């Protein structure tokens, strides 16, 4: 006796004991109905689900732009033809596209009784490393045509695998991948620069000092707010290492105070840092001690003897 039969008989016995209050006729009808349901479920699980009656015959693949599109499509179709519309194995489809890292995900939808629609979601290139496009998560997108101008990442990365392994290149790729759509075309290059960390150079714009690759979204948002503020026009750099307190510097005005925090760009009034010439002793070329200003003589009291007016003070 098969395991499925034993499980069905055990289920029927359990339900029979659970219905002691029903008349025998209703109990028999209920058990017959339950047996039919179990039989249909077993038939679906062990026969119809993998039956040729619902075998996948028509496979539609969309969303491919890579030059390996034909091979990716063939790999997906080959895997899909071993399935049915009632039993789609997502893991098997994912294994079929493992040799093609350009594919980020698959959106699969069965079209009963014989159709299967697969929409391929590709990685979006974020930057160029060594001439190869890479995604924001560090995936090297071999074979993906690059139609737009991408920023370059200045890093000595190992490009032999499917992913970046160099930490500098990997973090820079993450910063490039997080760029908002409005600023993405203006990102020209990314590099690691000493204590400033990751620095983004914009076309016709200032440098953006990111520091590390943490809180990338918040840092891009802070940079966007400062760039949109008219008071920050002409800045040579915007420091967003603390996204809650961005700072714009290198402005034409002689300022010591950066842009005000919380995403605004209110500039402090210019502070003069020059030393007046009168404060330098020409003999020693050192700062002379401060000299107290002599008080001006008080004006002489006016002669009020003249009638009807005020006479000028005597010299």
C-alpha positions in Angstrom: 0.0 0.0 0.0 1.4 3.3 -1.0 2.2 6.2 1.4 -0.4 8.4 -0.3 -3.1 5.8 0.3 -2.1 5.3 3.9 -2.2 9.1 4.5 -5.6 9.4 2.9 -7.0 6.6 5.1 -5.5 8.1 8.2 -7.1 11.5 7.3 -10.5 9.9 6.8 -10.3 8.0 10.1 -9.4 11.2 11.9 -12.4 13.1 10.5 -14.7 10.2 11.1 -13.8 10.3 14.8 -14.2 14.1 14.9 -17.9 13.8 13.8 -19.6 11.7 16.5 -22.8 13.8 16.6 -23.8 13.4 12.9 -26.3 10.8 11.7 -24.6 7.8 10.0 -26.0 8.8 6.5 -24.6 12.4 6.7 -21.3 11.1 8.1 -21.0 8.7 5.2 -21.7 11.5 2.7 -19.2 13.7 4.3 -16.5 11.1 4.3 -17.2 10.3 0.6 -16.9 14.0 -0.3 -13.7 14.3 1.7 -12.3 11.2 0.0 -13.1 12.7 -3.4 -11.3 16.0 -2.4 -8.3 14.0 -1.2 -8.3 12.0 -4.4 -8.4 15.2 -6.5 -5.6 16.8 -4.5 -3.4 13.7 -4.8 -4.1 13.6 -8.6 -3.1 17.2 -8.9 0.1 16.8 -6.8 1.3 13.6 -8.4 -0.1 13.6 -11.9 -1.7 16.7 -13.3 0.8 19.2 -11.9 3.6 17.6 -14.0 1.4 16.2 -16.7 2.1 16.9 -20.4 -1.5 18.3 -20.6 -0.1 21.5 -19.0 3.5 21.3 -20.3 5.2 24.6 -21.2 5.3 24.9 -25.0 5.3 28.7 -25.7 8.1 30.7 -24.0 8.2 34.5 -24.3 11.3 36.3 -23.1 11.5 40.1 -23.0 13.7 42.8 -21.5 17.0 41.7 -22.9 19.5 44.3 -24.3 22.8 42.6 -23.8 24.7 41.3 -26.8 24.3 37.8 -25.2 20.5 38.2 -25.5 20.2 35.2 -27.9 22.1 32.9 -25.6 20.2 34.0 -22.5 16.9 33.5 -24.3 17.9 30.1 -25.4 19.0 29.1 -21.9 15.7 30.3 -20.4 13.6 28.5 -23.1 15.5 25.3 -22.6 14.9 25.3 -18.9 11.3 26.4 -19.2 10.4 23.5 -21.6 11.1 21.0 -18.8 8.3 22.6 -16.7 4.6 22.9 -16.7 2.4 25.9 -16.2 1.3 24.4 -12.9 4.8 23.7 -11.7 7.2 26.5 -12.6 10.6 26.0 -11.0 12.0 29.5 -10.3 15.3 28.1 -8.9 15.9 26.2 -12.1 15.4 29.3 -14.2 17.8 31.3 -12.0 20.5 28.6 -12.4 20.1 28.8 -16.2 21.1 32.5 -16.2 24.0 32.2 -13.7 26.6 32.5 -16.5 25.2 35.9 -17.4 25.7 38.3 -14.5 24.0 41.1 -16.5 20.7 39.6 -15.5 19.6 40.9 -12.1 16.2 39.1 -11.7 13.5 37.3 -13.5 9.8 38.1 -13.4 8.0 34.9 -14.4 4.3 34.5 -15.1 2.6 31.2 -16.2 -0.1 31.5 -19.0 -2.3 28.4 -18.5 -2.3 25.9 -20.2 0.9 26.1 -22.2 2.5 29.5 -22.1 5.2 31.0 -19.9 6.2 34.7 -19.9 9.6 35.7 -18.6 10.6 39.3 -18.2 14.3 39.8 -17.7 15.4 42.6 -15.4 19.0 43.6 -16.2 21.5 45.5 -14.1 21.8 49.2 -14.9 25.4 50.2 -15.5 26.5 52.8 -13.0 30.1 53.5 -13.9 33.1 52.3 -15.9 36.0 50.5 -14.2 38.9 49.6 -16.4 36.7 50.3 -19.5 34.0 47.8 -18.3 30.6 48.8 -17.1 29.7 47.9 -13.5 26.4 48.0 -11.6 25.9 49.8 -8.3 26.3 46.5 -6.4 29.7 45.8 -8.0 28.6 43.4 -10.7 30.7 43.5 -13.8 28.3 43.8 -16.7 30.3 42.0 -19.5 28.5 42.1 -22.8 26.1 44.9 -21.9 26.2 47.7 -24.5 26.8 51.1 -23.0 24.8 53.8 -24.8 25.1 56.6 -22.3 28.2 58.4 -21.0 29.2 56.8 -17.7 31.4 58.1 -15.0 34.8 56.5 -14.5 36.1 55.1 -11.3 39.8 55.6 -10.6 40.7 52.4 -8.9 43.0 49.4 -9.5 40.3 46.8 -9.5 40.6 43.1 -10.3 38.3 42.5 -13.3 38.8 38.8 -13.8 35.6 37.7 -12.0 31.9 38.7 -12.3 32.1 41.2 -9.3 34.5 43.9 -8.1 36.7 42.7 -5.2 38.6 45.9 -4.7 37.0 47.8 -1.7 37.7 51.2 -3.2 36.1 50.4 -6.6 33.2 48.6 -4.9 32.3 51.5 -2.6 32.7 54.0 -5.4 30.4 51.9 -7.6 27.8 52.0 -4.8 28.0 55.8 -4.7 27.7 56.0 -8.4 24.7 53.6 -8.5 22.9 55.8 -5.9 23.0 59.0 -7.9 19.5 60.4 -8.6 18.3 60.6 -12.1 18.7 64.3 -12.4 22.3 64.2 -11.4 23.4 61.0 -13.0 24.3 62.5 -16.4 26.5 65.1 -14.6 28.6 62.6 -12.7 32.0 62.6 -14.4 34.3 60.6 -12.2 34.9 59.1 -8.7 38.1 58.7 -6.9 39.5 58.0 -3.4 41.3 61.1 -2.1 43.0 60.9 1.2 41.0 62.0 4.2 38.1 63.2 2.0 37.4 59.6 1.1 35.3 59.1 -2.0 35.1 62.3 -4.1 32.6 62.7 -6.9 33.4 65.2 -9.7 30.4 66.7 -11.5 30.5 68.1 -15.0 30.3 71.9 -14.8 29.8 71.7 -11.1 31.6 71.3 -7.7 33.2 68.2 -6.2 31.0 66.2 -3.8 32.9 64.9 -0.8 31.2 61.6 0.2 33.7 60.1 2.6 32.5 56.5 2.7 29.7 54.6 1.0 27.4 54.7 4.0 24.0 56.5 3.9 24.5 57.1 0.1 20.9 58.1 -0.5 20.9 60.7 2.3 24.2 62.1 1.0 22.9 62.5 -2.6 19.8 64.1 -1.2 21.8 66.6 0.7 24.0 67.4 -2.3 20.9 67.9 -4.4 19.5 70.4 -2.0 22.7 72.5 -1.8 23.1 72.5 -5.5 19.6 73.8 -5.9 20.2 76.7 -3.5 21.2 79.9 -5.3 23.4 81.0 -2.5 25.7 78.0 -3.1 26.3 79.0 -6.8 30.0 79.1 -7.5 31.1 76.6 -4.8 34.0 74.4 -5.7 33.1 71.6 -3.3 30.1 70.4 -1.3 31.0 68.2 1.8 28.2 65.7 2.5 30.0 63.4 4.8 27.5 64.5 7.4 24.3 64.6 5.3 22.4 66.4 8.0 25.0 69.3 7.9 26.3 69.7 4.4 28.9 72.4 3.7 29.7 74.3 0.6 33.2 75.8 0.2 35.4 77.6 -2.2 32.9 80.3 -2.9 34.1 83.6 -4.5 33.3 85.6 -1.4 35.9 85.5 1.4 34.0 83.4 3.9 35.0 81.2 6.8 31.6 79.8 7.6 30.2 77.0 5.4 26.7 76.6 4.2 24.2 76.3 7.1 23.1 72.8 8.1 19.9 70.9 7.4 20.1 71.1 3.6 20.1 74.9 3.3 22.8 77.0 1.8 22.5 80.2 3.8 25.9 81.8 3.7 27.4 83.7 6.6 28.5 87.3 5.9 32.1 87.7 4.6 34.7 87.9 7.3 37.9 89.8 6.5 41.1 88.0 7.2 43.6 90.6 6.0 45.8 92.5 8.4 45.7 96.3 8.0 49.0 97.9 6.9 48.9 100.3 9.9 49.3 97.4 12.2 52.7 96.4 10.8 55.9 98.1 12.1 57.9 98.9 8.9 61.2 98.7 10.8 60.7 95.2 12.2 57.9 93.9 9.8 56.1 92.7 12.9 52.8 93.4 14.3 53.0 96.7 16.2 51.3 97.0 19.5 47.9 98.6 19.5 47.9 102.4 19.9 45.1 104.0 21.7 43.3 106.6 19.6 43.7 110.2 20.9 40.4 111.8 21.9 39.3 114.6 19.7 39.2 118.0 21.4 35.8 119.1 22.5 34.4 122.0 20.6 34.4 125.4 22.4 31.2 126.6 23.8 29.2 128.7 21.5 28.8 132.5 22.1 25.1 133.1 22.6 25.4 136.8 23.2 24.5 137.7 19.7 20.8 138.3 19.4 18.8 135.9 17.5 21.6 133.4 16.6 24.7 131.3 17.5 28.1 132.7 16.8 31.0 130.4 15.5 33.4 129.2 18.2 36.6 131.1 18.6 39.7 129.6 17.0 
